[in-house]
Amino acid sequence: MRYAGLALAFVSSWCFAFSGPMAKYLIAAGLAPIEAVWTRMAGAGLLLLAVLALVRPRALRVPRSRLPFFALYAVVAVAGVQSLYFVAITRLPVGIALLLEFMAPVMVVAWVRLVRKIRLAAAAYVGAVVAVAGLAIVVEFWQGMRLDALGLLLGLLAGACCAGYFVMNDSFGDDVDPLGLIAYGMAGAAVVLLPFSRPWNIPWDAFTVAVTPSDGAATLPVAAAYLWMVVVATVVAYILGVNAVRRLSAAVGATVASLEVIGGAVVAWGLVGETLGVFQIVGGLLVLAGALLAQTATASAAPVPAAADLEEAVARP
């Protein structure tokens, strides 16, 4: 089961890697970032709800006690991650925005230690420090942070929401169907973003043209980019990702998902002509190495004994 989970996480990360580059085509055609997010979530949510209603209706049954969890999942794990990331890529290269988002593994380390009270090996903290140092190199802090400050903040906030995505996927029980959670999460995200995206003002004729996002980029029909983003980079990516975390853990799943940074940079280079500088590449490798070290240590961590257990252990001869 573990190898199956790793395979699912690997494929999921490469499917997600297409979301930013494909969104660039929608934005280049005239859609605002929040409008691109809404069309993605609405299209994916409606598609998955329709498919499940036909082939697996029991997946759409939600226990009343789980409604708050579903609502939080839609707001944080879907709407928060996607909207913040899509706005970030308008101010930063796709690879950098993904790198910031995938500070999430370090944030998961903090959650595991501070909230779940899990004892961590020293490697977890070393990994976190290495990841932060790598991020400092990426932004070239000695130059007064040459990257857009607001873009950096948005990318890190996307990372916080992404950490919530991994933790929430690892926390629900057998009373929640993963496919139903994904479908309602996407549809719920579209509802949450409705007053911000105002779909009635979206320039829908943009989907009938072909665009070139930047110099050196490939020209694609916007409709084709949108369909790929909805089907592959959203529906397939989320289904594989959630099932991977269920087979692994939030820690391991977040580590493998970090491959999206590499995949996103490669896709962005091939499709929209974005390249990274030497410092971005070196710093990015440090971030990934630190995240991998931290998450490997977290995955093998042992729970801290409760106070009662400690007292019993002390009293035992």
N, C-alpha and C positions, 0 to 999 in steps of 0.2 A: 504493500500500500504506500510505503514511503517513497519508493521510486516512481510510482504513478503520480503521487503528489508533486514531486520535483519536476516531472515531465509536464504536468499541467501548469505549474507555476512558470516554467520556462517559456512555453508557448504563449501563455497569457501575457507575459511581459513584452513579448515581441508584437503581439496584437495591439496592446496599449500604446506601443511606440509610434503607431501611425496616427494617433489622435491629434497631437499637436501639429505635425506637418499638414494633415488634411484640413484642420481648422484654418490654417493659413490661407487656403484657397477660398474658403467661405468669407474670411475677413477681407481678403483682397478683392472679392467681388462686391463688397459694400456692406456686409453684415457687421454689426458691432460684436465684440467678443461675447457679451452676455446673450446676444441673439443667437450666435453660433452654438453656445452651450445649450440654450433652450431647444433649438431645433434638434440637437443631438439627443438630449434626454427625452423629449417628447416622442421623437421618432422611434428610439430604442424601446421606450416604455410601452408605447402602443403596440409595437411589433411583438414584443415578448408576451404581453398580456393576451393578445389575440391568439398567439400560438398555444399558450398554456390553457386558455379557455377551451380550445379545441381538443388538445391531446392529453392534457394533464390538469383538469380542473381542480383536483384536490390540493394542488400546490398553491392555489389562490385563497385557501381557507386560512384565516389569521385568528389565533386565539385572542380573545378580548384583552387578556392580561399582557399580551405582547404588542398592543397598539403603540404605547409610548416608545418601545424599542424601534418599531418600524418607522415612526415619525423621526426619531433621532438619526436613524440610519439614512433616511432620505435627505435630511438637512446637512449632516456632517459628512458622511461617507460618500455621498454622491454629489449633491448640489455644492457643498463647500469645496471639495477637492476640484471638481471640474470648473466651476466658475472662477475660482482664484487662479487656477493654472492657465485658463484661457486668457484671462486679462494679463497675466504675467508674460505670456509669450508675445504680447504686443509691445512689450518694453525690453524683452530679453531674447536672446537666441533660444531656440527650443531646447538645445542640450543643457544650457545653463538653468533654465526654468525647471527642467526635469531633475537636475542635480540638486537644486534647492528643495524640490518636493521630496526627493529621496534622502533628505536628512531625517525622514520619518523613522528609519530603523533606529537611529540614536534616540529619538523621542520615545520609541517603544521601549528601549532600554530603561529610560527614566520612569516610564509608567510601571514597568514590571518591578523595579526596585522600590519606588516610593509609594505606589498604590497597592500593588499586589504583595508587597513585602517579601519578595523573592531575593534570597542571598545571591549576589553575583560574584563571579570570579574577577580578579584584577584585570583580566583581558578585556572585559566588557568596558571598563572605564578607560583603559588605554585606547581601545577602538573608538570610543566616543571622542577622546581628545584628538586622535589622528584625523577623524572625520571633520572636526571643527577646524583643525589646522589646514586641512585640504580645502575647506570652504574659504578660508581666509586667503589662500593662494589664488583660488578661482576669481575672487572679487578684486585681487591685487590691492590689498588694503594699504600697502606702502605707497600707493599712488593716490590715496584718498578715496578708495572705492570707485573704480572707473566705470562700474556698471550702474545702471539706473537704480537709485535707492528705493523708490516705490516698487519697482519690479522685484527687487530683492526681498522686500517685506512681504509682498504678495506670494512670492514663491515659498517663503518659509511658512506662511500661514496655510498654504496649500499642503505643505509637509505635515503640519499639525493635524489637519483634517485627514490626510492620508494615513497617519499613525492611528487615528481613530477608526479608519476603515479596517485596518488589519486587526486591531484589538477587538472590534465588534464582530468581525467574521469568526474570531476565535472563541467568542463568548456565548453564542446562542446554542440552545439544546435541540433535541430531536423533534420538539414540537413546532419548529420553524423549518419550512421547506426552503432551501437556498434559492431555488428558482423563483419562488414566490417573493422572497425577500428582495431579490434583484429587480424583478418586474415592478413591484410596488415602490422600491427605492427610486427607480428611474422616473416613474410616473409622478411620484410624490415630489421629486426634485423639480420636475417641470412645473408643478403647481406652485411650489415655493418660489420659483424664479419668475412666475407669471407677471407680478407687478413691476419687476425690474426689467424684464426683457420686452414687454409690450408687443407680443407677436403680431398684433394688428397693424403695427408700423413696420414690420420686417419687409425689406424690398424683395418679395418673392420672385420677381423676374430675374434676380441674380442667379437662380438655379438653372437658368436656360442658356447661360453663356459659358465660355471657357476662359480661364485667366492664367496669368503667369505672375505668381506672388512677388518675385524679385528678379533682378538680373542673374542670369545663369540657372534659373529654376525651370523645371519642366512645365509645359502648358497642359492643363487638364480641364475637362468639363466639370463645372462646379457640382452638378448633380452626381457625377461618378465619385467625386471626392467625398460628397456627403453620404452616399450609400455605403462606401467603404468604411467611413468613420462610424456609421450607425451599426452596421452588421458585424464587421470584423473588430474594429477598435473599441466597441462598446458592448454589444450583446455577447459576442463570443468571448471577448477579453474578460468581462465580469463573471460570466458563468465559469470559465476555467479558473479564474483567480480565486473566487470564493470557495470552490471545491478543492483547490490546492491547499488553501489555508486550513480547511476542515480536516485534510489528511495529514497536514504537517503541524504548524503552530503559527501564531502571529509572528514570532521571532524568525523562524526559518523562512516562512512565506515572504516576509518583508525583505529578507536578504536576497532570495532568488529574484524577487520582483525588481530589485535594483538594476537588473540587466536592462530594464526599460530605458535607463539613462543612456546606455551604449546604443541600444536599438534606436532610440529616438534621435540621437546625434547622427547615426548612420543614415536613417531615413531622411532626416532634414538635410543632410549633405547631398544625398542622391536626388531628392525631389525639389527642394527649395533653395539649394545652393548655399546653405549656411555652413560655415567652418568655424572651428574653435582654435584659439591661439595656443601657444606652447604652455603658458601658465594655466589655462583652462583645462588642458589635457592632463598635465601633471597633477594639478589640484583635484581634478575629477577622479583620477585613479586613486589618490589618497583618500578621498571621501568614500569611494566604494570599498577600498581595503579596510578602512576604519569601521564602516558599517558591517562588513562581513565579519571582522574580528569581534565586534561588540555583540552581534546577533548570534554568532556561534557560541560565545560564552553564555549568553542569555538562555539559549535553547537547552543547555545542559545544567542550568542552575537548579539548586534545591530550595524548597520553601523554607523560610525561617520558622523554627518551631514556635508554636503559640506559647503564651505565658504559662498556661496550665501544664503543657507538655514539658516545659523547662523545669518547673517545680517538681514534677514527677520524676524527671531524669536525675535531678539533684538528690531527691530523697531516696532514690533507688540505690541499694548497696552495691 
